[in-house]
Amino acid sequence: MRPSTSTSGAALRAAHGAAKCRLLVCPHAASSPWACSTLNARPKLPSLRRGRPSTAVTSHRFYSDKPLPQANSRILGFCYGAAAWVGISITVVGVGIFGFFLYDASTYKEHATRTDIDVSQLALQPRRGGPKNLPIAEVFIDEDECEEKKRIKHKPRLVVLGGGWGGVALLKELNAEDYHITVISPTNYFLFTPMLPSATVGTLELRSLVEPIRRIISRVHGHFIRARAEDIEFSDKLVEVSQLDHQGKEVRFYVPYDKLVIAVGSVTNPHGVKGLENAFFLKDIDDARKIRNRVIHNLELACLPTTPDDERKRLLSFVVCGGGPTGVEFAAELYDLLNEDLTRHFPRLLRNEISVHLIQSRSHILNTYDETVSKYAEDRFSRDQVEVLTNSRVKEVRPDKIIFTQKQEDGKLTTKELPVGFCLWSTGVSQTAFCQRLAKKLASFQTNRHALETDTHLRLNGTPLGDVYAIGDCSTVQNNVADHIITFLRTLAWKRGQNPETLHLHFSDWRQVAMDVKKRFPQAVNHLKRLDKLFAEFDKDQSGTLDFGELRELLNQIDSKLTSLPATAQRAHQQGNYLAHKFNKMARLSDGLSANDIRDGDLDAAVYKAFEYHHLGSLAYIGNSAVFDLGDGWSLAGGLWAVYAWRSVYFAQSVSFRTRSLMAMDWAKRGVFGRDTDLMSF
Amino acid sequence: MRPSTSTSGAALRAAHGAAKCRLLVCPHAASSPWACSTLNARPKLPSLRRGRPSTAVTSHRFYSDKPLPQANSRILGFCYGAAAWVGISITVVGVGIFGFFLYDASTYKEHATRTDIDVSQLALQPRRGGPKNLPIAEVFIDEDECEEKKRIKHKPRLVVLGGGWGGVALLKELNAEDYHITVISPTNYFLFTPMLPSATVGTLELRSLVEPIRRIISRVHGHFIRARAEDIEFSDKLVEVSQLDHQGKEVRFYVPYDKLVIAVGSVTNPHGVKGLENAFFLKDIDDARKIRNRVIHNLELACLPTTPDDERKRLLSFVVCGGGPTGVEFAAELYDLLNEDLTRHFPRLLRNEISVHLIQSRSHILNTYDETVSKYAEDRFSRDQVEVLTNSRVKEVRPDKIIFTQKQEDGKLTTKELPVGFCLWSTGVSQTAFCQRLAKKLASFQTNRHALETDTHLRLNGTPLGDVYAIGDCSTVQNNVADHIITFLRTLAWKRGQNPETLHLHFSDWRQVAMDVKKRFPQAVNHLKRLDKLFAEFDKDQSGTLDFGELRELLNQIDSKLTSLPATAQRAHQQGNYLAHKFNKMARLSDGLSANDIRDGDLDAAVYKAFEYHHLGSLAYIGNSAVFDLGDGWSLAGGLWAVYAWRSVYFAQSVSFRTRSLMAMDWAKRGVFGRDTDLMSF
C-alpha cells in the first residue's frame, strides 16, 4: 500500500496541527505502517527549515503553512482522529492476522517423519512374573526413542495412579529427569472438575476443561498407560492393572514401582438410596455429556404437540439432590440456561412451566461455608425461583418422581413427593472399589471406612516407609496425636533413663514435646498456641508437672479438635505439590544418602517437613453472582463482579495455557452467541 | 490515565520531528486515548506562534525548539515509533477487551421473565383425525406467544421435512411472514457436512459444524418439531410423524400442510457387503464422535505393554472404503493427525507402524473430478504413504480384517485381505426407508429405485401440483424430454388444427419447440445450442421438416446426454434456494391470483422458471493441499495456499456468523495447540 498524495498531505497538515497542541492523535496512521516507511525513505521531500518555516509553498509541495480554518478544525481534528484510530485498529488487527497466518503455515508438516527407533525386545515381549504370573511391564516401547528418555531409564521408578488434581499437581512440580515416571489412569486426560457444572449446560465446552495427560507428562518424559489399577502387591512392589483389549476381553499385567502414589479419587456416595439408576451423576466428562443430552431431550419432548400439560410440567421439573458446591452450581447454571437462552428459541410456555428444586439434608445449603454465604445463596435462589428444600432426605428416585422425607419444625418427619424429569445426585463421595481392596489388605493398619489412612508424611499406613503414598480424595491424613505419645516421650525418657510411662513433665519438657507434636502434626499447630494455659488446665493435681495420663488426656483433646481434611481439589492439589517438592528434595539428596548408606528408616521425616494443609477459601457460583468463603469468618458475596472474580480464580488455577485460552474463548462465545441449547440430541 | 509531562513533551518533540518528514509514526499514542483528550481539554497550554516559533522556551513549557541531536534522531525516532506501535496495539487490544467485558456484562439477565402467555386449548389437547385417527397438530403451544407469530397464524402452512442443506437453504431465503412454517427433523441442528471429516480428527470441533435449527427459523417465526417423518397422506394433506416419549414408547401424530417440502436426505449405501456392523460411517455428528473415540482408543491400545507387535500393527491399520470426496478427505485428515500431532505425545513406534489404506472400486480416486485432479491426489497420497488400492471391491468387513477383490491388469480378479483396526465405509448414498415408502405409494409415477422423482419444478411426481416438493439427496429431477413431446407440440397442433402426431415441423417450428424445451428443461440448454445442426442431423429423409418420429429421436438423444444431478450439498442448496424464491414470488402474487380465482393448475410454471442446476465446481482436501475442479476442464491443485483457499470457500458457505467464528477459532486452535489427540476415551 503506497500513500496517496492526499493522505500524506493530510498527515502533514495534521502533524502541524499537532504542533499547535490542538490535536494530539495520530492522523497519518489512517494509512498504514508502510506509508510511514515510504515517507521515511523519501529523502527528496523538501524538509521544513527549522525555526522559520517558509510561508510560500510551491504547488507541488505537500505542506501548506496557511492557518487551518479555525471553525472546522475541531470537527476536522476529531474526524482525523477517529479515522486514525480506525486505521490503527485495522492495521494492528491486520498485522496480527497476517502474522498468525505465517505462524499457522509453519505448523503444517510436509513430509512424514518415519525414522528408525530402538525398541527393546523386553518391551515387545514382557517377561511374566509376580504372584499371579502376569506380564510385567518393565520396559516401555518408547523407552529408547530419544536421548532424554534413555537418560532416565534407570532412575527410580515413580508410578502415579490417577490423573486427577493430586496426580497432576505432582506431575507438574516434579523435576524432569529425577525419576522414571509412569502414570496409570483409566482416562487419558485431566479434568478441571470445578467447572464441570458449567459444561453441562454449554457455558463451557468439555474440551476446554480437559488437558491430555500425555501433554502434561511430556515435560518430565513420563510414560502413560490408559488402564485401571486393580491391586497392589506391596511386597513385590508391583501394581496390577487391567484394561480391555479390542475384543472387550480383560487383560491384566503388572507395573513395577520404587515409589507409588495412589491418587485415584473417589466415587459418588449412593447413601443407600433406592433407584439411583434413574439419577444422573456429575463426576466426569461423560456424565456432563449425558446431562446435557437429557436436559435438551426433555426440552424437545416438552415441545411436542402430543405431550400433555402435566407431563410437560414433569419433564421440566429439574431436581438436584445435594446442597454442596456441585449441586448448587449446577442448579445455578441450569437456571441461567433456562433464563438467558431458553426463551430465545424455545416456546415461552416452557419457561413458565420449568421448575428447579434443590434437596438438601442439612438445614442450609453450602453448609460447609460461612453462614452468611449460605444465607446469601438461599436468598438468591429464592429470588430466582429455585426451590430449596432443606432438612430433606431422599428415600427413593423413581423414573417419574422423587420420594423424600422432610423434617418439620416440630421435629416430625413428613414424606413428600416431587414429579421429576431430571434428577442430579451429588451428595458427597465414597471410596472406590480399588481403595476398599487395599484397605482390606492392610486391615490392621486401615480402620477408616471412607478413605485410605496415611501418616502426616502422606505415606500409606501399613506399607514399608517411603514406598507407597496416598493423596487426594481417596486418602485421609491420620491425626492421631495421642497414639504417638510414646514416640514423643521416647527421647526424653531415654535421656533421663526412665520409662516413658512414669515420666513427669515440667513445663519446659512439655514445651519440647509440643514442638515435636507440631512438627509431626502440623495441623495441630492452631490448637497448641497457648502452651501455658494447656499445661495449667491439664495439670489436674496442680503438681507443676504433667504425668503420662494427664499428657494423654491433653493430646486426646487436641485430637478431638482436629477435623479431617476436606475432599476438595484444593487439598489434592496441595498434597500433590507437597509430594513433588519432597520427591525433588529426595532425588537431590539421594547421592549423599546412598554414599552414607542410608537407605531405610524414616527418610521422609529426615529430609522434609510433614504435610500441612492451608485452607485458601472456598467459592461457588450461584447464578449471575458468586460467593467466596475465605476462612476465619471472612466471606464475600456479590453480583457480576463476583462472577468475573470467580472466573478469574479458576482461570488462574487452570492447568495450562491451552485450557486457559479455551476457557476465555468459551466465555466470549457465551457472551456473543449464547449457550448451546440445541446441539445435542439422542 | 493522565499524561505525564515527559510523555507530552516527547509527543510534541516527535510531532515536530514529523513536520520535518523524518518520522511519521504516532509516538504519543504510547500513552492512551485519554491522554489525547486531556491534552485537548487544556486550553492554557501555550500554543506555538504560527510561522515563527519562539526559540526561547521557558522552563515550564513542554515545547523545545532546539534542534534534536542529529546523530540520535533516527534511532530515537525508531524507538519512539516502536514504542508507539506497541502502545497502540496494547491500547487497541485493551479498549477491545474492556468493551467486550462491558458487552458481556450486559448479556446476563438478572430477573426471571415469566409473563402470562395465551395458549390455545387446541394446542394443549389436539383433536384426533385423519385416516389413522391420530392427534393432529393444528395449533402449536407458541402460536399465540407474540405478535409476529399471531400474524402468520392463518398463512398457508409450509411444512419442511429435514434440516439439511436443502431445507436450511430454503429456510434462509424465505421471506418472513409469508408462510406459517414448520420444520420436522429428527435432529435439532443443521450439520455442515463437508467439514465432517475434519471433525473426526479434532481439526474442527463438532460444535463449530452445527447450527441449531431453532436459531435458523427464528427469523421466519417458524416452528420446530424434533420428530421423524413416517408417512404422508397426500389426499388429506397430513404428514405422519413419530417420536419416542420419555419411556421410549413411540408416539405418532399428524402435522397438516398446504405445501410440503421433502428434504430428508439419504442413507449410506451398503452395496450388499457383509459385516458392515464392523465398519464406521460418516453421516452425522454421532458418527464423527464414534470415529474419534475409536481412533484414539486404538492408539491407546497400541501403547499397552501387553499388546503384541502384530496386534499393534493391526490396530494401527486404518482402512477407508470409498474414494469419493468424503473418503479421500477423511484419509487426508487422518494422515495429518498421525503425522502432525501423534508423534508429539505418543510413542514414536506408533507412527512407524501406522498404515492408511484407501480402497476404491474405480480405476481412480475422486473419479467424478477432472482427471488431472485425481492424478494429483493419487500422487500426493503415494508420497504421504497412504496406500491407494484401485479397482478393488470390498467383499466383507470382519472385526480384524477386510476381504476384497482386486482386478489385475490382465482383467483377472484376485481376492486379498488387509488387517484392519478401523474401517470407514463411505461409498455413496441410497434411499431412506421413508422415501422408499413414498415411492411405493406413488408407484405408478415413481420408477427410480434410488431417489424420489420430481419434475423440473421440483414437484414430486404423482402428487397434486403445487402440494409436495422434493429436494436434495432424496430426490432426482426427471429429465424425460422425449416423454413430453406431446406437450411441446400441443400448442402448435392446436394452432394448425392438426393431430400432434401428424405434424411436420419446419425449422422455425423446431426453433419454437426448442425454446419450450429449454424453458421446461433448463438442464437441456447445453445440448440445444446448435439448433440448425440438430435439425439437419435428425431430418433423416432430408424433407426440410421433422416429423413426429424424427423429433422424438432428437429428444431421446438429448435425454441420453442429460445426466442426473449429483447428490451433493451444492445441488441441495441450489434447490432450496430455488424453492424459496419461487415460494416468495407465489406469496407476493397470491392476492392477485385469488382475486382472479386462479387456484389450481400449473401455478408454478405460470409464476416461476423451472429449476436449473449450475455446477460451481468441486473441491477436496487431500492432506496439506487441496484440489479444485471448476468444471469445463478447469482445475486447480496446490499446497498450503490451496488449503487456505479451500477453507475460505467453506468459511464463506458456512451457515451463520456464529459457525464462521467458531470455525476460525478452531483453525487458530489447531495452529496453536494442535489437534485433540487425547480428549476422548471409552
Interface residues (C-beta under 8 A of the other chain):
Chain A: A11 L12 A15 H16 A18 A19 K20 C21 R22 L23 L24 V25 C26 H28 A29 P33 A35 C36 L39 N40 R42 L45 S47 L48 R50 G51 R52 P53 T55 D65 P67 G81 A84 W85 I88 S89 V92 V93 F100 F101 Y103 D104 A105 T107 Y108 K109 E110 A112 T113 R114 T115 D116 I117 V119 A123 L124 Q125 P126 P135 A137 F140 I141 D142 E145 C146 P186 T187 N188 Y189 E205 L206 R207 V210 P212 I213 R214 R215 S218 F224 I225 R226 A227 Q243 D245 H246 Q247 V251 F253 V255 I296 N298 E300 L301 C303 L304 P305 T306 T307 P308 D309 E311 L315 D336 N339 E340 T343 R344 H345 F346 P347 R348 L349 R351 N352 D384 Q385 P399 G421 N624 L640 V643 Y644 R658 S661 L662 M665 W667 A668 K669 R670 G671 V672 F673 G674 D676 T677 D678 L679 S681
Chain B: S8 A11 L12 A15 H16 A18 A19 K20 C21 R22 L23 L24 V25 C26 H28 A29 P33 A35 C36 L39 N40 R42 L45 P46 S47 L48 R50 G51 R52 P53 T55 D65 P67 G81 A84 W85 I88 S89 V92 V93 F100 F101 Y103 D104 A105 T107 Y108 K109 E110 A112 T113 R114 T115 D116 I117 V119 A123 L124 Q125 P126 P135 A137 F140 I141 D142 E145 C146 P186 T187 N188 Y189 E205 L206 R207 V210 P212 I213 R214 R215 S218 F224 I225 R226 A227 Q243 D245 H246 Q247 V251 F253 V255 I296 N298 E300 L301 C303 L304 P305 T306 T307 P308 D309 E311 L315 D336 N339 E340 T343 R344 H345 F346 P347 R348 L349 R351 N352 D384 Q385 P399 G421 N624 L640 V643 Y644 R658 S661 L662 M665 W667 A668 K669 R670 G671 V672 F673 G674 D676 T677 D678 L679 S681
